[in-house]
Amino acid sequence: MNNYNDNQPLLVSVPGVQWRLGGIGVTKVYDLIKRGELVKVNIGRRGFITAKSLEAYVDRITEVAEASTSPRPKR
């Protein structure tokens, strides 16, 4: 059984990824793909990003942000 809502697509177009990540540029999207942060698949000549990799990327950067803002223990 998958975790996807029937209303959410499994694949997201590059412009859709740009929008979902707050309006980042197309160059940044392709940089994230090149670095392995996002997974790109093709259907014919069209490229898509997997929703799973997009969610995982947001989870990773959120964890990093939360870790950097959490209070440090006093010595």
C-alpha positions in Angstrom: 0.0 0.0 0.0 1.4 3.4 -0.9 1.2 6.6 1.2 -0.1 8.8 -1.7 -3.4 10.5 -1.7 -5.4 9.8 -4.8 -5.6 13.6 -5.4 -1.8 14.0 -5.4 0.2 13.2 -8.5 3.1 10.7 -8.2 5.2 12.7 -10.7 5.6 16.5 -10.7 6.7 18.6 -13.7 9.8 20.8 -13.4 7.6 24.0 -13.3 5.5 22.2 -10.7 8.6 21.6 -8.6 9.6 25.2 -8.9 6.2 26.3 -7.6 6.1 23.7 -4.8 9.5 24.8 -3.6 8.5 28.4 -3.3 9.4 29.7 -6.7 13.0 28.5 -7.1 14.6 28.8 -10.5 14.8 26.0 -13.1 18.6 26.0 -12.9 18.3 25.2 -9.2 15.9 22.4 -9.9 18.3 20.8 -12.3 21.2 21.4 -9.9 19.2 19.4 -7.2 18.7 16.6 -9.8 22.4 16.6 -10.6 23.4 16.4 -6.9 21.0 13.5 -6.4 18.6 15.4 -4.1 15.7 14.9 -6.5 14.9 11.9 -8.7 14.0 12.7 -12.4 12.2 10.2 -14.6 11.2 10.5 -18.2 8.0 9.5 -19.9 8.8 9.8 -23.5 10.6 13.1 -23.9 9.0 14.7 -20.8 10.9 14.8 -17.6 9.2 14.6 -14.2 10.4 14.6 -10.5 9.0 11.9 -8.3 6.8 13.2 -5.6 8.5 10.8 -3.2 11.9 12.4 -3.8 10.5 15.9 -3.5 8.9 15.1 -0.1 12.1 13.4 1.1 14.1 16.5 0.1 11.8 18.8 2.0 12.0 16.5 5.0 15.8 16.5 4.9 16.1 20.3 4.7 13.5 20.7 7.4 15.5 18.4 9.7 18.7 20.4 9.1 16.9 23.7 9.7 15.3 22.4 12.9 18.6 21.0 14.2 20.4 24.3 13.6 17.8 26.3 15.5 17.4 23.9 18.5 18.8 25.2 21.7 22.2 24.0 22.6 22.9 22.4 26.0 24.6 24.7 28.5 28.1 23.8 29.6 
